[in-house]
Amino acid sequence: FAAVAAAGAGTGLGLINARGWVLGKPDLDNRAARGMLPGEEIDIYAIGLGRTDGDFPTDRLFSGSLKLANAVTVRFGDVGVEPSASLLVSPGLYIVRVKTPDTLAAGDVPLTLEVNGQASAGNVLLHIEGAAR
């Protein structure tokens, strides 16, 4: 099961704000406050998403973000969504900000990321709660 953060909750490498907004499946992950809501914007942290548009600085401390060179598609089951942001935010760490589809039903849905014709493993699940709060 995936654990993600409410959009904007990340704080550098700490990833989680003081309120503890890890979103996931609380029964399986004691860090998770709740599941995702349909229509909610979330941040997915990932590795291995490839090259950036511009070179990553290796001669100084990196304190910004770089856009990915190739488009990312996030799939919630069969529904593909284009993220509002796909960025390298730290050496080897990417953030993908995406809105969960409004049409998602409560339950567990496969979550995959696709970049440059390659897809992540299909066995990662995202827990969706019922209606928006």
N, C-alpha and C positions, 0 to 999 in steps of 0.2 A: 504494500500500500504506500502511496505517495504521501508525504507531508509537505505542504506548501505554506506560504505566508499570505496574509491579507495584503493586498497591494499597498506598497509604501511602508510596510512594517519593518523591513530589513534595516539593520544599522551596521553597515560594514560587514566584517566577518562574523560579528555576533549574530547576524541574520534575524534575530527576533527582538521585537521591542519590549519594553518593560512590562507591558500588559500580557505578554506571553501568547501572542496570536499565531500560534502554529495551528494550521488547519489540517485535519486528517481524519482518522477514525479513532475516536477517543477510547473505544474498547480495546484497541490494539496498541495505541501509542499514548502513553500518559502525558506527553507534552501537548497533545492536540486538545484545543478548547472545544472544537466542534468540527463538523464536516463543512464542505463548501456549499454555498447557496446558488441556485440557478440565477444567472445574471450578475454574479459577483465577480469583481476584478481581483485576480490573484497573481502572485509572483511565484514562478517556478524557478528554483535554482538547479542548475545543470552543469555538467562537464562535457567536454568533447564535441562542442557545436561548431568547431572549425575556425577559419580565418576571419579576421576583422577587416573592416573597411578602413585602412590605415594601419601602420605598423605599431605593435605594442612596444612601448619603451622598455629597454632592458638596461639602460644606463642611469636610471634614476627611479625614485619612489613613484609608483603609479597611484594617482588619487582621483581618477576620473572614470570614464566609461568609453568604450568604443563600440560602434554598431557592428553587427555581423555582416560579412561580405555577401552571404547567401541568405535568402529568405527562409524563415522558419514557419512551419505549419504545426499547430497544436491540434491533435485529434482527441476528442472526447467520444469514445466509441467510434461511430461512423461519421460524426460531425466534425468537419475541419474548420478551424478558426485561425485567422491571421492575427498574430499578437500586435499590440500597440507598441511594444518595444522588445528588442532582442539585443542584449548588450553583454560585452565582456566587462565585468566590474572589478575583477581582481585576477591575479595570475591563475589561469585555468578555471575560473568560476564565472559562469554566465547567469544572467537573469532574463527570464522571459515573462513579460507581463501580458496577461490575456484575460478576457472576460469569458466566464463560463457561459455556455449557451442558455438562454432563457427557457428552452424546451427540455432541459435535462430532468428526468424523473428521479425521485429519491432512490438511493441504492448505490451500488458500486459500478463504476464505469471504467473501461480501459482508457488509460492516458498514454499517448505516444507523441513524440516530437519528431518531425521530419525536416531534414536539412539536406539540400543538394542530392536528392534522390535516396537518401539513407534514412531509415526509421529506427527509433529506439525500440527496445524490447517491448513486446506486446503484452507482457504479463504484469505490468504495473497498473494498479487500480487506484482510482480516486473516489473517495466517499462523498456522495452528494446527499445533503439533507433535504427535507421537504421544501415547502414554500419559503420564499424570502421572509425575513423577520421584519 
